[in-house]
Amino acid sequence: MIAAERPALLHAHSFDTALYSALAALGSAIPVVATFHGAADITRRGVRNRLKWAILRRAAALVCVSESLARLARTTPGVPARAVQSILNGADLTPFTGSTNGDLRLRLQLSPQTRLIGALGNVRGPKGYPILLEAFTAIRARGLDAHLVIAGDDTGPLGDALRERRRALDLDAHVTLLGFVDAPAPYLEGLDLFVLSSVSEGFSLATVQAMAAARPIVATRSGGPEELLAHDQTGVLVEPGSANALTEGLWRLAHDPATADRMGAAARRRALETFSVEGMVANYEHLYHELLR
């Protein structure tokens, strides 16, 4: 492809793709940009990965999608700190109106009194969904009438394990796994509360989308969310890996609708001002010009 197209620059996403791009560009003057989206791209160990990082040292820029990820990269042995910088992800927020959509509640046949709590993201280990089930069990035990819905690809062994855990906690009637949703706006705008239970996050596009939907948010301090949300202003931030912390955050917003609404409105304003696609594209365009100059 390089021989045929003669590109001025290569831009790759994720560790392995960046490695292939760096190998393909060896012997040329073509600059390589690599964008890393999570800690898994950074914390590579072992002899083989040290060799891979030696190849990636020729990359002109290693872009991290959050400043916390950039800090991790700069302090990780073997990562060329001089090439690391951060460019926040952007999102197309035009589908999000900040209004309330009742279709999901109708589909789940929930009463108006039931608090609808939702998460968005494929079922993977870093998402911390088993911890979320523990927290949800605790708030129901306290007497909150609530239903939890998780949207995202739930096929495979981890999805099966999550369904088994749901069954063991006697939550089949109160927790719905929707599977992949291709339209996040109507889904998010159907929730009363959005929750991010991750133990590790590079950026969290789902959180930005929930902000644009004006949803009250409880999220873990798992990397990216701390840069998206201001605690007690645009959301509630809690410690990752703790069902108790998640329980307290959800309980607080579920029982303080005035504060929840205020935070949701403030979150929407911040999302529209800060996380636009146009801003992200402008930052990458500036980087391209700097490297090609």
C-alpha positions in Angstrom: 0.0 0.0 0.0 2.8 2.4 0.8 4.5 1.6 -2.5 1.3 2.1 -4.4 -0.2 5.1 -2.6 2.9 6.9 -1.4 1.2 8.4 1.6 2.7 11.5 3.3 1.8 10.1 6.8 0.5 6.9 8.4 -2.0 7.0 11.3 -2.7 3.8 13.1 -5.0 3.0 16.1 -4.0 0.5 18.8 -0.7 -1.1 19.6 -0.4 -4.0 17.1 -1.7 -1.9 14.2 0.8 0.8 15.1 3.6 -1.8 15.2 2.7 -3.0 11.7 2.6 0.6 10.4 6.0 1.3 11.9 7.5 -1.9 10.3 5.9 -1.0 7.0 7.4 2.5 7.1 11.0 1.4 8.0 13.5 2.7 5.5 11.2 5.6 4.5 10.8 9.1 5.8 7.1 8.7 6.4 6.0 9.7 9.9 3.9 7.3 11.9 1.2 8.5 14.3 -0.2 5.9 16.7 -3.4 6.5 18.8 -3.8 4.5 22.0 -7.2 4.1 23.5 -6.6 2.3 26.7 -4.1 1.0 29.3 -3.9 -2.3 27.5 -2.0 -0.5 24.6 0.5 0.8 27.0 1.3 -1.7 29.7 3.0 -4.3 27.6 5.5 -6.6 29.4 8.0 -9.3 28.4 10.9 -9.6 25.9 8.7 -9.7 22.8 7.0 -6.5 23.8 10.2 -4.8 24.6 11.3 -5.6 21.0 8.0 -4.2 19.7 8.5 -1.0 21.7 12.0 -0.7 20.2 10.4 -0.6 16.8 7.6 1.8 17.9 10.3 4.2 19.1 10.5 5.5 15.6 6.9 6.7 15.7 6.6 10.5 15.3 3.7 10.8 17.8 2.1 8.5 20.3 -1.4 10.0 20.9 -3.3 9.1 24.0 -7.1 9.8 24.2 -6.9 11.1 27.7 -4.3 12.9 29.8 -4.3 10.2 32.4 -3.4 7.6 29.7 -0.6 10.0 28.5 0.8 10.2 32.1 0.8 6.4 32.3 2.6 6.2 28.9 5.2 8.7 29.9 6.1 6.7 33.1 6.0 3.3 31.5 9.5 1.8 30.9 10.2 1.4 27.2 7.7 3.9 26.0 9.3 6.9 24.2 8.1 9.7 26.4 9.2 12.4 24.0 6.6 11.3 21.5 3.6 11.0 23.9 0.9 13.6 23.8 -2.9 13.7 24.4 -5.8 14.5 22.1 -9.2 14.0 23.6 -11.7 11.9 21.6 -14.5 13.7 20.0 -18.0 12.4 19.3 -20.9 13.2 17.0 -23.3 14.7 19.6 -26.0 16.0 17.2 -28.4 13.0 17.8 -28.6 13.9 21.5 -31.2 16.4 22.4 -31.1 16.1 26.2 -34.9 15.2 26.3 -36.5 12.1 27.7 -37.4 9.2 25.6 -40.0 6.8 27.0 -39.6 4.0 24.4 -37.2 1.9 26.5 -39.3 2.1 29.6 -42.4 1.0 27.6 -40.4 -1.8 26.0 -39.3 -3.1 29.5 -42.9 -2.6 30.8 -41.7 -0.6 33.8 -43.9 1.5 36.1 -43.3 5.2 36.2 -42.0 4.8 39.8 -39.2 2.4 38.8 -35.8 4.0 38.5 -34.2 3.0 35.2 -30.4 2.7 35.6 -28.3 1.9 32.5 -24.8 1.2 31.3 -23.4 1.2 27.8 -20.5 -0.8 26.6 -19.6 -4.2 25.3 -19.2 -6.9 28.0 -15.5 -7.0 28.7 -13.4 -7.5 31.8 -12.4 -3.8 32.3 -16.1 -2.8 32.3 -16.6 -4.1 35.8 -20.1 -5.4 35.2 -20.0 -8.1 38.0 -19.2 -5.2 40.4 -22.2 -3.3 39.0 -24.5 -6.3 39.7 -23.3 -6.4 43.3 -24.0 -2.6 43.7 -27.4 -3.0 42.1 -28.3 -5.8 44.4 -27.3 -3.6 47.4 -29.5 -0.6 46.4 -32.5 -2.9 45.8 -31.9 -4.4 49.2 -32.1 -0.9 50.6 -35.6 -0.6 49.2 -35.0 1.2 45.9 -37.5 0.2 43.1 -35.0 0.0 40.2 -34.3 -1.8 37.0 -30.8 -2.2 35.5 -30.2 -2.4 31.8 -26.8 -3.1 30.1 -26.5 -2.3 26.4 -23.5 -3.8 24.5 -22.3 -6.9 22.8 -22.8 -9.7 25.4 -21.9 -12.7 23.3 -19.1 -15.0 24.3 -17.9 -16.4 27.6 -18.0 -13.1 29.6 -21.6 -12.5 28.6 -22.5 -16.1 29.7 -20.7 -15.5 33.0 -22.6 -12.3 33.5 -25.9 -14.0 32.9 -25.0 -16.7 35.3 -24.1 -14.1 38.0 -27.4 -12.4 37.4 -29.2 -15.6 37.9 -27.2 -16.4 41.1 -28.1 -13.0 42.5 -31.8 -13.6 41.7 -31.8 -10.6 39.4 -33.3 -12.1 36.2 -36.5 -10.0 36.5 -34.6 -6.8 37.4 -31.5 -6.8 35.1 -31.8 -6.7 31.3 -29.0 -7.4 28.9 -30.0 -5.6 25.7 -27.1 -6.7 23.5 -25.6 -4.3 21.0 -27.5 -1.1 20.3 -26.8 0.9 17.1 -28.6 4.0 18.2 -27.2 5.2 21.6 -29.1 8.5 21.8 -32.7 7.0 22.3 -31.3 4.4 24.6 -29.4 6.9 26.8 -32.3 9.4 26.8 -34.5 6.7 28.1 -32.5 6.3 31.3 -33.0 7.9 34.7 -29.4 7.3 35.7 -26.3 6.4 33.7 -23.5 4.3 35.4 -20.0 3.5 34.3 -18.5 0.7 36.5 -15.2 0.3 34.7 -12.0 -0.6 36.5 -10.0 0.8 33.6 -11.0 3.4 31.0 -9.0 5.3 28.4 -11.6 7.9 27.5 -15.2 6.5 27.7 -17.2 7.6 24.7 -20.3 6.2 26.4 -19.9 8.7 29.3 -19.6 11.6 26.9 -22.7 10.5 25.1 -24.5 10.2 28.4 -23.4 13.7 29.2 -24.8 15.0 25.9 -28.1 13.2 26.7 -28.2 15.2 30.0 -28.3 12.1 32.1 -27.2 12.1 35.8 -24.0 10.1 35.9 -22.2 7.9 38.4 -18.7 6.9 37.1 -15.6 5.3 38.5 -12.3 7.1 38.7 -10.9 4.6 36.3 -8.7 6.9 34.1 -10.6 8.8 31.5 -13.8 9.7 33.5 -11.9 12.0 35.8 -11.1 14.2 32.8 -14.7 14.1 31.5 -16.6 14.8 34.7 -16.2 17.3 37.6 -17.1 15.6 40.8 -20.4 16.9 42.3 -20.8 19.3 39.4 -21.3 17.3 36.2 -21.5 13.8 37.9 -20.5 11.7 40.8 -17.1 10.0 40.7 -16.4 6.9 42.9 -13.5 4.6 43.4 -13.1 1.8 40.9 -13.5 -1.9 41.9 -15.7 -1.1 44.8 -19.3 -2.2 44.9 -19.9 -0.2 48.1 -18.6 3.0 46.5 -20.8 2.4 43.4 -23.8 1.7 45.6 -23.4 4.9 47.6 -23.1 7.0 44.3 -26.2 5.4 42.8 -28.2 5.7 46.0 -27.3 9.4 46.4 -28.5 10.4 42.9 -31.5 8.2 43.0 -32.8 9.9 46.1 -31.9 13.5 45.2 -33.6 14.2 41.8 -33.0 17.9 42.0 -29.2 17.5 42.3 -29.3 14.7 39.6 -31.2 17.0 37.2 -28.8 19.9 37.9 -25.7 17.7 37.2 -27.3 16.2 34.1 -27.9 19.7 32.6 -24.3 20.8 33.5 -22.9 17.6 32.0 -24.7 18.3 28.7 -23.3 21.8 28.5 -19.8 20.6 29.1 -20.1 17.8 26.5 -21.3 20.1 23.8 -18.5 22.7 24.6 -15.6 20.3 25.0 -16.0 17.0 23.2 -17.0 17.8 19.6 -15.8 15.9 16.6 -14.7 19.3 15.1 -12.4 20.0 18.1 -10.7 16.5 17.8 -10.3 16.8 14.1 -8.7 20.3 14.4 -6.2 18.9 17.0 -5.2 16.0 14.7 -5.0 18.4 11.7 -2.6 20.6 13.7 -0.5 17.5 14.6 -0.4 16.4 11.0 0.8 19.8 9.8 3.5 20.0 12.5 4.9 16.5 11.6 4.8 17.1 7.8 6.4 20.5 8.2 
